[in-house]
Amino acid sequence: MARLNLDKQESDFLNNTIAHWEKENLVDADQAARLRQSYEVKGFDWMRLAKYSIWVALFCGAIAIGSLFVNNAVLEWIKTLYDTPDIVISLICAVGAVGLFYLGRQREKRHPEQVFSNEGTVFLGVFFTACCIAYLGKTFDDGSGHYSLLFLISIVVYAFLAYRMQSRLIWLFALVSFGSWFGTETGYQTNWAFYFLGMNYPLRFVAFGLLLVGACHLLRNKKWFSHFWDLTYVVGMLYLFMSLWLLSIFGNYGSLDTWWHIKQISLYYWGIISAIVAGLFLLYGLKKKDVIAREFGITFLIISIYTKYFEYFWESTNKTLFFAILALSFWLVGRKAEKIWNVKIND
């Protein structure tokens, strides 16, 4: 019989639970012994080490490439390639991307256990795809400055590849491209003015985040979307709450020069709106057992409180008193939640 591989905290919890059952005569000694033998404490988390090592390797590789380009000898060599047509570079990157995606696909089939090495290969494929699209844009650039079309092409390419390869990593880049397209397209449509339909960039992305989160709820039970649902939900919440947080600081001002001359207290209502939205998502998450909504709600509620404190009260409030009140508030919330949980357990 295969044993459950648990961390120490989980193991201690089960040990205490089984001991309680044994003490209350809910299980006999033999059953308790069998239960204790059904799990074991995991050793060193090699999978996590592998994950971090691969990402550090990619990061160091990017730094190495950057360092390469500042080398004088390399710069001289690049100058000799200056006249290389953009379409040629685009085609070279396309071939490199196809090769890397094919290699990544084959590695997933042959070595499915090497999760992070496979993801690293796919990530390089994504990088080459971005370069391919960028140089393709330079090839057909007519000087209009409508480069949001490149992000639109990226969305289609990444979404297609993600669906075909069932890759959540590529889907993440499709979502990032989606946000980039939205931001640049709204900027282009207003000739890069400060406002689009009366909204600055943070307010636009609040609407964008709400749209993405709403779409996730509409597609929640769609089988074809199930592999990407939770990632899309998390990214949509990030767009929403990061934009709300920025909005609580800058308000609906499009220019930093204008914002710099207003009193921060005049933007209090944006902070209230941000806190209310976070509180509503927290309550929704608790009621519907939606972990993502609950975690985002409580996290950004705390961030909102701390942000407003540093904006309004840092210079004038006694620090000990403020944090004591904050600790007491959350302790009372925790006690109330604990009582509700105990009532539900007893029922």
N, C-alpha and C positions, 0 to 999 in steps of 0.2 A: 504494500500500500504506500503510495506516494505521500510524503509529509508536506504540510503547509509550511512555507518558508516565511516566517514573521520577524518583524523587528522586535527589539527588547521590550518596548512599551506595549505592543500588542500581546506579546507573550506573557508579560506580567499581568495584564488585564485578564487573560484567559486563565492563568494560574489562580488568581484570586476568585474568579467566577466559579471555577470547578471546585475549589476549596469550600466556597460558600454552599454550593449544591450538595457537596458531600456532607458538610456539617448539618444541613437541613434534611438529610436523608432523601434528597431528590434523586441522587445516584448512589450506587454502592461503590465499594472500594475498587472492585474490578473494572467497572465502567469508568470511574475516575482515572484509573491508571491507563486504560485504553485511550481515553480522551487526551491525556497528557502526552501520550506517545504519537498522537496524530499530527503534531506540529513540532517545529524546531526553530530555534533562533537563528536568523540568517547571519552569515559572516560578513566579511568586508564587501561593500557594495561596488563590485567590479563594473557593473553596468553603468553606474553613474560616473565612475572614473573614465570609462571608455567614452561616454557622451561628452564630458568636459574636455577630454584630451583631443577628440576630433575637432571640436569647435575652436579650441585654442590653436590647433594646427592650422585650421583654415584662416583664423585671424592673423597668425604669424605669417602665413603664406601671403596674405594680402599686404602685410607690412613689407615683406620681402620684395614683392612686386613693386610696391611704391618706392622702396629704397633703390631698386634697380633703375627706375626711371630717372632718378636724380644723379645717377652715376654719369660722369662726363663722357666716358667712352660709349656708354649705351645711348646717351643723348645724340652723340654724333652719328651713331648708326641709325637712329630713328630719323634723323634729318635726311638721310639718304632714301628713306622710305616715304618721305613727305608727299611725293607725287603719286603715290599709290592710290588709285581711284577708290572712293568710298564704297562703291558697290562690290569691289574685290574684297575689301576688308569685311564687309557684311557677309559675303558668301563664305569666306574662310571661317568666320565666327559661327555661321549657320552649320557648316560641316562639323566644326568642333562641338557644337551643342548637340547635334544629332548623335555623334559618336559617344558623347558622355552620357546622354540619356539611354542609349542602347546598352552601354556598358553597365550603367546603374540598374537597368531592367534585368540584365543577365545575372548580375551579382545578387539581386533580390531572389532570383529563382535558385541559384546555386548555393548561395550563402545567406539564407534568410536571417540567421542568427547575428550576422554582422550589421546590425541595424544602423549604427552611426557612420560606419564606413560607407555604407550604401547611400545614406543621406548626404554625406559629404560629396560623393560623386554627382548626385543629382543637383546639389547646390552649385557646383561648378558649371553644370549644364545650364542652370538658370542664369548664371552670370554671363555665359557666352550668348545666350538667347537675348539678354538685355543689350549686349554690345551689338549683336546682329541688327536688332530693331533700331538702335540709335544711329548706326551708320547707314541703314536703309533710309532713315529720316533725313540724314544729311544729303544722301544721294538725290532725293526728290524735293529737297527744300526749295521753296519758291520765294522765301523772304517774308512770308506772311506772319511768322511767329506762332503759328497754330500747332505748337508741338504737343498739345494735349492729345492729338490724334495718335501719337506714338504710344502714350499710355493706354489709349483705347485698343490699339492693336495688341499691346502686351496683355491686356485683360483676356482677349479672345484666345491668344496663343497659350497663356498659362492655364486658363480654365480648361481648354481642350486637352492639354497635356496632363493636367491634374486628374481629369476624369478618366482619360485613357489609361494612365499609369496608377490610378488610385493613390496619388501622392498628396498627402496633406501639406507637405513642405511647399510644393509648387502652388497648391491652392492658397497658401498664405501669401505668396507673392502676387497671386491674382487679386487678392483682397487689398493688398497694399497698392497695387497698380490702380485698382478701382477708386480708392481714396485719392490717389495722385491725379487721376483723370478728372475727378469731380472738382478738386481744387483748382487745377490749371484751366479747365474748361470754363468754370464760372468766372475766373479771372480774365480769360480771353474774351468772353462775351461782353464784358464791361470795359474792355480796353485797359485792363489792369487797374481799374479804379478801386477805391477802398471798399465799396459796397456792391453787393449783388442782391437785387430786390430788397434793399434796405438792410442787408445783413453783412456784417464783417465775417472774416474767415472762421473764428470760433463758433459763431452762431450758425453759420452754414453747416459746419460739421456736426453740430448738435442735431440738426435736421437730418443730416446724412446718417448719423449713428442710429437715430430713431427709425429711419427707413430700413436700415440693415437688421436691427433687432426685430422690428415688426415682420420683415420677410422671413426671419428665422422661425418665428412662431407660426407663420402661415405654412412653412415647409417642414414643420417638426415631424410629421408622420409620413413624409414622402421617403420611400425606400431608396430611391436613387440619390437622395441628398444626405442620407443618414451618416455616411462616412465623413462628411465635411460639416455636419450640423454644429457640433459643439465648438469647433474652431471658429466657424463663422460667427457664432453667438458671442464668443469671447472677444473677437476682433471688433464686432459691432459695439459691444459694451465699452471697449477701450476708446473707440472713436467718440462715443457719446459722453463718457464721463471725463475724459481728458479735455474735451471741448467745453464741457460745463465748468470744469475747474478753471480753465483759461478765461472763460467768459466771466466768472466770478471775480477775477482779478482785473481784467481789461475792459469789461463791459462791452457794449456794442460800438466801440470806437475803432475806426479803421486805421487811424494814424497814431503812432507813438508820441508824436509831438503834441497832439491834442490831448491825449490821455495823461501826459506828464503834468499838465497844468490844471487838472481837476483834482478835487479831494477824493481820496479813496472811499471815504464814508458815504459819498453820494452813490456808490455802486452797491450799496448794502442789499438791495432787492435781488440782484443777480446771485449773491451768496445765499440768500434765503431760498431762491428757486433751486439752486444747485443742491442745497441740503435737503429740501423737500423731495426732490427727485430721488436722491440717494436713499432717503428714509422710506419712500414708497417701494423702491426695488428691494430694500431690506425686508420690509413686511411681506411683500409678495413672495420673496424667496423662502421666508420662514413658513408662510402659509401653504405654499405649493411644493415645498421641499425642493426648490430650485437652488442648487448649490451655487451656481454661477451668479445668479441675481443677488443671492444673499451675501456672497463674499465681496462683490463689487459694491453693493450698497453700504455695508459696514466700513469697508476700506475707504471709500471716498467720502463718507460721512465724517470719519475721523480726520481725513485730509482737509476737508472743508473747515472743520472746527479749528484745526491748527493754523490753517492759512489765515482765517479771519482774526485769530488771536495775534499772530505776528503782524498783521496789517494794522489792527486797531489798538491793541492793548499791551504790546510788548514793552513799550517805554514807561507806561503809567501804572501797570498792574503788578502787585506783589506776586512774584513767580511761584512761591510756595503755595499761596492761597489759590492761585489759578489752577495749578496742577492737582491740588487737593480736591477742589470742586469737581474737576474733570474726572478724577479717579472715583470720587463718591458717586457721580452721575452714572458712570459705566458700571460700577459695582451694583447700584440699585437696578439698572437694566438687567444685568446678569442674574441677580437674585430673582427678579420677576420672571425672567425666562426659565430659570431653574425650577421655580414653583409650577409654571405651566407645564413644563416637561414632565415633572413628577406626577402631576395630576393625570396627564395622558397615559403615562406608563401604568399607573395604578388602575386606570379604567380598562 
